[in-house]
């Protein structure tokens, strides 16, 4: 018998099963460190400086043990720049030895020919090179001077080592939507796979979202391009809001926050969504009793997110079943109600909601580890710097001492770095 969903007895889709949550996340993002050599203007976690409360090597291994018991097949490791953690490769090896595959995102700074050879020999480690412009001019305006050359060098090293199918990860912005064909050509050249993600107004991205998020015309351009190329391009759940144009795009087409997706941050806090680092979406900490397993399966927040969700102001829209009201994080960090339309609603309802918001200041992310030499820009209309809150909990006596001072250079100890 074909399973049916609760709505009108229609045949159940895979996405319908996901809505009520799973015993373990399908897509677990784990930010190992906030340390980073770059200061990308759209960084979701406002990374730069290492947090002294960072999980120790043994704590990280304990998390991996939990993931193995939960049968989590792989984990998306990010940061910051995860490869600058001194124990990064030790943790990667530990994960793969315990049946947890690793996909890690990097700006390429440590992908030397030797590292590329190591990666090419592994069947359980995948790598994503971040690139936000097909040209240095476009990329470096977002990621910083020299970052395009660094990414290209990493891709050259991976290709020379015989690594096929690594990912090239692009955040779609107003400045690079016109380069989609060029990005695809770059991926094809290196026998890599293109991955497109949405720009969210989170972290430092909150300060630049107004000027960088794609225009309405560009959203349609992106939608049409994905319909033509989407079977060979990864998007995750980034662009399901564009499905309101008519045809569903390849991918999850659902906000998976707390259902199939979550984030573990460098100090062990667990958030419902990698794009919503705010106490509103904090479900618990892996250092608490029961660890990650208890947070995922029993936290009040995740239980709530897995229940029926109200369509709110979108209930009267005939396209709600297609777009599901859009991205929770995008709404929250632009000051829109979670039951309302996505700020980039393709029918224009988000623009109306933003105008109706008036001058009310949107919520700010809870953490900011930006380099002290490059403080976050104040949001338009704000009166000055944004207060920085680095913690909500005090480390106990049983916890390890700080791994390093917050302002230590993130590449300390690497060749050529003082």
C-alpha positions, -999 to 999 in steps of 0.1 A, spaced: 0 0 0 13 35 -8 16 56 23 -5 88 24 0 121 40 -24 138 63 -33 164 37 -62 153 15 -50 116 15 -24 123 -12 5 99 -16 32 107 10 63 123 -3 97 119 13 95 155 25 63 147 44 81 121 65 109 146 73 84 172 87 80 153 119 117 148 124 140 118 123 159 99 151 192 114 138 199 144 115 205 138 78 225 170 75 245 178 106 268 209 103 296 211 129 316 242 131 349 231 147 363 266 153 356 303 148 393 308 139 397 320 103 423 337 82 397 355 62 369 380 71 343 373 45 316 401 46 288 375 46 302 351 71 273 333 88 291 328 121 311 361 121 343 341 124 378 353 128 391 347 163 392 314 181 369 310 211 387 299 242 358 276 252 362 256 220 355 218 224 387 199 232 399 170 211 385 144 235 351 162 236 350 162 198 358 125 198 330 119 222 306 137 199 318 114 170 312 84 192 276 96 197 271 102 160 283 66 153 258 53 178 230 74 163 241 61 128 247 96 114 264 87 81 283 119 76 289 153 90 295 187 73 324 203 90 329 240 88 340 271 107 357 295 107 384 277 87 383 242 102 416 230 88 435 255 111 426 235 142 458 216 151 438 184 157 417 187 125 432 157 106 432 136 138 394 143 141 388 135 105 406 102 108 388 94 140 354 101 124 361 80 93 374 51 115 341 53 134 319 51 103 311 88 101 320 103 68 333 139 66 325 167 42 344 198 51 343 233 38 375 253 34 388 285 18 417 263 5 445 280 26 459 246 38 452 225 7 488 219 -3 498 193 -29 505 169 0 471 175 16 454 171 -18 471 137 -22 459 126 12 423 137 4 424 119 -30 432 86 -13 402 87 10 368 73 1 351 88 32 362 125 30 348 151 7 359 187 4 342 219 -5 362 249 -18 345 282 -11 344 305 -41 321 335 -44 332 349 -77 342 333 -110 367 361 -112 391 376 -86 374 409 -88 340 396 -78 352 370 -53 378 391 -35 352 419 -29 334 394 -7 361 371 6 391 394 8 422 401 -13 440 370 -26 412 346 -16 404 338 -53 440 328 -60 440 307 -28 409 289 -39 422 283 -74 455 270 -61 436 245 -39 414 233 -68 445 229 -90 462 208 -62 431 186 -58 428 181 -96 465 173 -99 461 147 -71 433 130 -90 405 141 -66 374 139 -87 340 152 -76 351 177 -49 326 205 -44 329 242 -53 306 261 -29 292 294 -41 269 318 -21 246 334 -46 248 372 -44 238 402 -65 274 404 -78 278 368 -90 243 357 -103 255 367 -138 284 342 -135 264 310 -131 276 296 -164 312 305 -155 309 287 -122 296 256 -139 324 258 -164 350 260 -136 334 230 -119 334 210 -152 371 220 -158 382 205 -125 357 176 -127 341 190 -96 305 196 -86 290 230 -82 271 238 -50 250 269 -48 237 283 -15 215 312 -5 228 344 11 212 347 45 211 378 66 229 361 95 263 368 111 282 395 92 258 388 64 232 408 83 252 439 76 254 434 38 222 416 30 204 446 18 230 454 -8 241 418 -17 210 397 -19 197 390 -54 172 413 -70 138 400 -80 149 398 -116 180 378 -105 160 354 -85 140 345 -116 172 342 -135 186 318 -108 153 298 -108 154 293 -146 191 284 -145 185 258 -117 156 242 -137 180 238 -166 210 226 -146 197 216 -112 201 179 -116 239 184 -117 241 212 -91 237 208 -54 215 233 -35 203 215 -3 174 234 10 186 268 -1 161 278 -27 129 261 -20 112 295 -17 118 299 -55 94 269 -61 65 294 -59 75 304 -95 58 272 -105 79 240 -106 97 225 -76 134 226 -78 157 196 -71 165 194 -34 147 192 -1 121 219 -7 115 222 30 129 241 60 147 212 77 156 231 109 153 208 139 138 181 117 166 168 96 191 196 100 210 212 129 243 229 139 268 222 166 290 252 171 326 253 183 316 255 220 291 227 218 259 247 215 233 231 193 211 253 171 181 243 150 197 258 119 232 266 107 220 300 95 202 309 128 229 313 155 207 331 180 194 321 214 159 319 199 170 288 181 194 273 207 182 238 217 210 229 242 246 221 246 265 188 240 283 192 273 250 189 292 237 156 305 226 133 277 249 150 252 239 156 216 216 126 215 193 141 241 193 176 226 183 162 192 157 138 204 142 155 234 148 193 234 118 214 237 127 235 207 132 206 183 99 190 195 81 222 188 97 226 153 86 190 144 50 198 152 24 213 128 35 247 117 11 276 110 11 292 76 1 325 92 0 354 68 8 330 39 -22 308 44 -42 326 18 -14 323 -8 -20 296 -35 18 290 -36 22 281 1 25 243 -5 53 250 -29 75 274 -9 63 266 26 67 302 37 104 302 29 135 304 52 131 307 89 165 324 94 160 349 66 127 360 81 140 362 116 171 382 109 152 407 87 127 412 116 98 394 99 74 371 118 82 334 114 46 328 103 49 354 76 64 355 41 101 351 32 118 385 26 126 372 -9 91 359 -16 88 357 -54 53 371 -53 65 403 -36 48 397 -3 82 398 15 89 433 2 55 445 15 63 429 49 97 446 50 81 479 43 54 473 70 82 465 95 92 502 95 123 513 114 122 484 139 157 470 143 159 433 133 174 408 158 212 405 159 232 373 160 244 363 195 281 358 187 308 378 169 343 366 166 354 390 139 390 400 138 396 430 161 412 447 131 381 445 111 351 453 133 316 445 120 299 473 101 269 488 118 236 481 102 221 509 81 203 533 105 221 521 136 237 546 159 270 528 165 288 495 171 269 464 179 275 450 214 294 417 213 283 387 234 307 358 233 290 335 258 259 325 276 275 299 299 305 297 321 329 267 317 330 244 347 361 234 366 360 200 349 363 215 314 397 219 297 414 253 299 412 276 269 429 261 239 444 295 231 438 332 235 410 346 214 432 370 195 459 344 185 465 344 148 443 316 134 472 303 113 497 303 141 521 274 137 517 270 99 546 274 76 552 310 65 529 324 92 543 344 121 
